[in-house]
Amino acid sequence: MNPSKEKYEKSLVKILIRLNPNVDADIIDFLNASDNKQGLIKEALREHIKRAKEVK
């Protein structure tokens, strides 16, 4: 890996999520239908944060 990419990778926070096909099939199907899983998750979380702030 080149040095600039290695430096960039070190600055990232990685989060693992485990999904159970028996319980989370709807989530798995929805993510699998997306071309941009990371973008979809970020968008959903930002919307959730926005709604949570409006409730307070």
Backbone as a chain_set.jsonl record, in Angstrom:
{"seq": "MNPSKEKYEKSLVKILIRLNPNVDADIIDFLNASDNKQGLIKEALREHIKRAKEVK", "coords": {"N": [[0.858, -1.172, 0.0], [0.533, 2.226, -0.81], [2.222, 5.027, 0.781], [0.581, 7.358, 1.242], [-2.027, 6.394, 1.01], [-1.996, 4.544, 3.057], [-1.695, 6.223, 5.285], [-4.136, 7.587, 5.133], [-5.934, 5.436, 5.52], [-5.353, 4.784, 8.171], [-6.542, 6.877, 9.47], [-9.197, 6.38, 9.468], [-12.26, 5.303, 11.01], [-13.34, 2.187, 11.774], [-16.221, 0.203, 11.765], [-17.866, -2.655, 12.74], [-20.67, -4.542, 11.859], [-22.889, -7.049, 12.726], [-25.176, -9.145, 11.209], [-28.01, -11.156, 11.549], [-29.287, -13.585, 9.521], [-31.742, -14.807, 10.018], [-33.149, -13.088, 11.63], [-32.651, -10.512, 10.747], [-33.262, -10.332, 8.051], [-34.717, -8.544, 6.448], [-33.218, -6.193, 6.6], [-30.789, -7.05, 5.525], [-31.588, -7.759, 2.911], [-32.41, -5.238, 1.988], [-30.005, -3.764, 2.093], [-28.459, -5.303, 0.325], [-29.713, -4.722, -2.043], [-28.813, -2.259, -2.638], [-26.495, -0.131, -4.333], [-24.658, 1.29, -2.979], [-23.843, 0.638, -0.091], [-22.539, 1.675, 2.205], [-23.01, 4.442, 1.934], [-25.797, 4.455, 2.08], [-26.249, 3.522, 4.703], [-24.995, 5.592, 6.164], [-26.616, 7.768, 5.424], [-29.093, 6.958, 6.504], [-28.475, 6.878, 9.24], [-27.792, 9.572, 9.693], [-30.267, 10.782, 9.221], [-31.715, 9.651, 11.291], [-30.357, 10.763, 13.491], [-30.945, 13.456, 13.074], [-33.76, 13.467, 13.441], [-33.862, 12.624, 16.112], [-32.719, 14.803, 17.401], [-34.661, 16.712, 16.919], [-36.732, 15.875, 18.524], [-35.927, 16.338, 21.116]], "CA": [[0.0, 0.0, 0.0], [1.37, 3.414, -0.852], [2.22, 5.74, 2.066], [-0.544, 8.279, 1.422], [-3.223, 5.592, 1.254], [-1.825, 3.953, 4.385], [-1.984, 7.294, 6.24], [-5.58, 7.801, 5.063], [-6.587, 4.274, 6.132], [-5.168, 4.867, 9.618], [-7.404, 7.926, 10.016], [-10.586, 5.935, 9.4], [-12.844, 4.511, 12.085], [-14.027, 1.043, 11.176], [-17.251, -0.342, 12.632], [-18.375, -3.928, 12.245], [-22.044, -4.866, 12.243], [-23.217, -8.441, 12.424], [-26.601, -9.303, 10.956], [-28.471, -12.539, 11.573], [-30.238, -13.77, 8.415], [-33.049, -15.227, 10.522], [-33.793, -11.966, 12.311], [-32.386, -9.261, 10.039], [-33.363, -10.571, 6.608], [-35.195, -7.332, 5.785], [-32.087, -5.268, 6.509], [-29.836, -7.648, 4.588], [-32.149, -7.613, 1.564], [-32.391, -3.813, 1.636], [-28.613, -3.399, 1.827], [-28.005, -6.002, -0.882], [-30.318, -4.074, -3.211], [-28.177, -0.951, -2.809], [-25.166, -0.079, -4.942], [-23.789, 2.021, -2.07], [-24.265, 0.259, 1.255], [-21.981, 2.627, 3.16], [-23.747, 5.694, 1.783], [-27.155, 4.212, 2.56], [-26.191, 3.462, 6.164], [-24.702, 6.945, 6.647], [-27.817, 8.585, 5.214], [-30.105, 6.536, 7.476], [-28.041, 7.317, 10.566], [-27.919, 11.036, 9.773], [-31.692, 11.077, 9.338], [-32.084, 9.267, 12.656], [-29.785, 11.787, 14.379], [-31.727, 14.68, 12.867], [-35.061, 13.279, 14.104], [-33.636, 12.551, 17.558], [-32.477, 16.174, 17.859], [-35.933, 17.452, 16.84], [-37.595, 15.412, 19.606], [-35.429, 16.897, 22.388]], "C": [[0.903, 1.233, 0.0], [1.207, 4.226, 0.434], [1.029, 6.67, 2.278], [-1.837, 7.519, 1.694], [-3.167, 4.97, 2.642], [-2.15, 4.984, 5.468], [-3.487, 7.561, 6.286], [-6.327, 6.671, 5.769], [-6.481, 4.32, 7.656], [-6.091, 5.897, 10.25], [-8.881, 7.52, 10.041], [-10.997, 5.17, 10.65], [-13.638, 3.398, 11.413], [-14.995, 0.469, 12.202], [-17.811, -1.598, 11.981], [-19.81, -4.103, 12.731], [-22.311, -6.301, 11.82], [-24.725, -8.551, 12.291], [-26.937, -10.79, 10.885], [-29.515, -12.704, 10.474], [-31.636, -14.182, 8.868], [-33.837, -14.064, 11.115], [-33.742, -10.686, 11.475], [-32.489, -9.385, 8.524], [-33.812, -9.326, 5.857], [-34.071, -6.323, 5.595], [-31.08, -5.767, 5.484], [-30.319, -7.478, 3.146], [-32.072, -6.158, 1.091], [-30.972, -3.357, 1.29], [-28.099, -4.049, 0.547], [-28.58, -5.382, -2.155], [-29.667, -2.726, -3.526], [-26.81, -1.089, -3.477], [-24.152, 0.575, -4.001], [-24.236, 1.769, -0.627], [-23.787, 1.26, 2.302], [-22.739, 3.944, 3.118], [-25.163, 5.575, 2.316], [-27.202, 4.205, 4.086], [-25.929, 4.842, 6.741], [-25.93, 7.841, 6.534], [-28.888, 8.249, 6.257], [-29.735, 6.998, 8.883], [-28.154, 8.826, 10.723], [-29.375, 11.457, 9.904], [-32.179, 10.75, 10.753], [-31.58, 10.311, 13.666], [-30.602, 13.071, 14.284], [-33.077, 14.582, 13.583], [-34.926, 13.257, 15.615], [-33.414, 13.945, 18.13], [-33.756, 16.983, 17.859], [-36.845, 17.091, 18.003], [-37.202, 16.076, 20.935], [-35.889, 18.298, 22.62]], "O": [[1.906, 1.283, 0.713], [0.179, 4.129, 1.103], [0.518, 6.76, 3.394], [-2.651, 7.947, 2.512], [-4.188, 4.881, 3.324], [-2.805, 4.657, 6.458], [-4.049, 7.741, 7.366], [-7.256, 6.929, 6.535], [-7.419, 3.936, 8.354], [-6.395, 5.807, 11.44], [-9.716, 8.246, 10.581], [-10.187, 4.479, 11.267], [-14.506, 3.658, 10.579], [-14.638, 0.273, 13.364], [-18.182, -1.59, 10.808], [-20.114, -3.836, 13.893], [-21.998, -6.706, 10.7], [-25.466, -8.099, 13.165], [-26.236, -11.572, 10.243], [-30.537, -12.019, 10.498], [-32.612, -13.926, 8.163], [-35.068, -14.073, 11.096], [-34.673, -9.881, 11.496], [-31.862, -8.616, 7.795], [-33.342, -9.072, 4.747], [-33.981, -5.675, 4.553], [-30.578, -4.992, 4.67], [-29.546, -7.097, 2.268], [-31.717, -5.885, -0.055], [-30.768, -2.646, 0.306], [-27.382, -3.416, -0.228], [-27.989, -5.508, -3.227], [-29.944, -2.126, -4.565], [-26.069, -2.038, -3.22], [-22.944, 0.439, -4.191], [-24.923, 2.595, -0.027], [-24.55, 1.648, 3.187], [-23.073, 4.5, 4.164], [-25.671, 6.506, 2.941], [-28.089, 4.81, 4.688], [-26.575, 5.232, 7.713], [-26.24, 8.59, 7.46], [-29.512, 9.146, 6.823], [-30.597, 7.458, 9.632], [-28.569, 9.309, 11.776], [-29.679, 12.401, 10.632], [-32.966, 11.498, 11.333], [-32.305, 10.689, 14.587], [-30.91, 13.695, 15.3], [-33.485, 15.526, 14.26], [-35.77, 13.804, 16.325], [-33.874, 14.239, 19.234], [-33.931, 17.856, 18.708], [-37.654, 17.916, 18.428], [-38.062, 16.341, 21.775], [-35.553, 18.897, 23.642]]}, "num_chains": 1, "name": "protein.A"}
